[in-house]
Amino acid sequence: MTGEGGQDTDGDLAGTVAWRSLHEEAVDRLRAAGLPSPEVDARRIVERASGNEGAAFALGLSDLVTLRGVAAFDGMLARRERGEPLQYVLGGWGFRTLDLFVDRRVLIPRPETEQVVEAALAALRRIGGTGADARPVLAADLGTGSGAIALSLAVEHVHATVWATDASPDALAVARANIAGTGRPGARVRVAEGDWFDALPGDLRGSLDLVVSNPPYVATEDDLPPEVAEWEPRRALVAGDAGTEHLEHIVGEAPQWLAPGGALVVELAPAQAGQVADLARQVGFTSVGVGQDLSGRDRMVVALLDA
């Protein structure tokens, strides 16, 4: 916050103003900026700046701000006012059971991808079994970005070893940070840099139980919301003129890398589902289905090889 003449007033506020006042200010400023959810965003910013998250938020509104807290608040609020996505402003976002570090080097994890993980986990459980009879399973998450899919598989399937690949070294730096913060499950995640299957060691060919990917699937001329187009990495969003270029490559190569009975799960745009499902059948998958997201839209293709 700044006073008259642009002078910094953070030192004056510390110990004299409650978080409730800053929360109200944040709501007013975000509403004036025309942002769609000022109340939600203001709460998340105050939660992060104050350290009073979740159930502690309401009780903490009466606490007096600290010098460090108000400085963090000012920085985050200014960034959000400029239109930067809240997830980047906060520096982290929840994905299934994970609290992931995210910044502009990677896509923001989305609920649609959580459903892709659900389908991938179901495939691993079907392939490797459950309970006392479960066997180790081997998966590859191609284009891992923040590591959301790979880490979810490792955390939620205790017998899974996952290769997390990406062509972007910047994205892999974010993924490695998230892996380090996950503890013991992160030890079952291997990181490799490169384009799609080229990143994987050659001796994995024909041995993977699962290939899963959320590749770029936006066409070059497609319109994107400004918050996406102006802030998220274009390389992770746009595939090419058709939008299906990377999907076609992954689906076409996957049978060579999967073991008998292996599964492929790819995220895509609803309009692409039929085309990608047909391609999966053409390259040798014998059981091909289309899965929906929580809004009921076609969001993934799940394809299986014969055992």
VENSULWO-V472363 format. One record per backbone hydrogen bond with DSSP energy under -0.5 kcal/mol. CO is the residue of the C=O (numbers start at 1). NH is the residue of the N-H. Records with the same first field share a line. If there is no record, write none. Layout:
CO->NH ; NH
//
This chain:
1->9
3->6
4->7
7->3
9->13
10->14
13->16 ; 17
17->65
18->21 ; 22
19->23
20->24
21->25
22->26
23->27
24->28
25->29
26->30
27->31
28->32
29->33
30->35
31->34
35->38
37->41
38->42
39->43
40->44
41->45
42->46
43->47
44->48
45->49
46->50
47->51
51->53
53->56
54->57
55->59
56->60
57->61
58->61
59->62
60->63
61->20
63->19
65->15
66->70
67->71
68->72
69->73
70->74
71->75
72->76
73->77
74->78
75->79
76->80
77->81
78->82
79->84
80->83
85->88 ; 89
86->90
87->91 ; 92
91->102
93->100
95->98
98->95 ; 100
100->93
103->106
110->113 ; 114
111->115
112->116
113->117
114->118
115->119
116->120
117->121
118->122
119->123
120->124
121->125
122->126
123->127
124->128
125->129
128->135
130->133
131->134
137->161
138->209 ; 210
139->163
140->142 ; 212
141->165
142->214
144->147 ; 148
147->151
148->152
149->153
150->154
151->155
152->156
153->157
157->160
159->137
161->139
162->164 ; 190
163->141 ; 165
164->192
165->143 ; 144
166->194
167->169
168->172
169->173
170->174
171->175
172->176
173->177
174->178
175->179
176->180
177->181
179->182 ; 183
180->183
182->185
183->186 ; 187
184->187
185->188
186->189
188->162 ; 190
190->164
192->166
194->196
195->198
196->199
197->200
201->204
202->205
204->207 ; 208
208->259
209->263
210->140
211->265
212->142
213->267
218->239 ; 240
219->222
225->228 ; 229
226->230
228->231 ; 232
233->236
234->237 ; 238
237->217 ; 218
240->220
244->248
245->249
246->250
247->251
248->252
249->253
250->254
251->255
253->256 ; 257
254->257 ; 258
257->207 ; 208
259->262
262->305
263->211
264->303
265->213
266->301
269->272 ; 273
270->273
272->276
273->277
274->278
275->279
276->280
277->281
278->282
279->283
280->285
281->284
287->304
289->302
291->299 ; 300
293->296
297->293
299->268
300->291
301->266 ; 303
302->289
303->264
304->286 ; 287
306->261
//
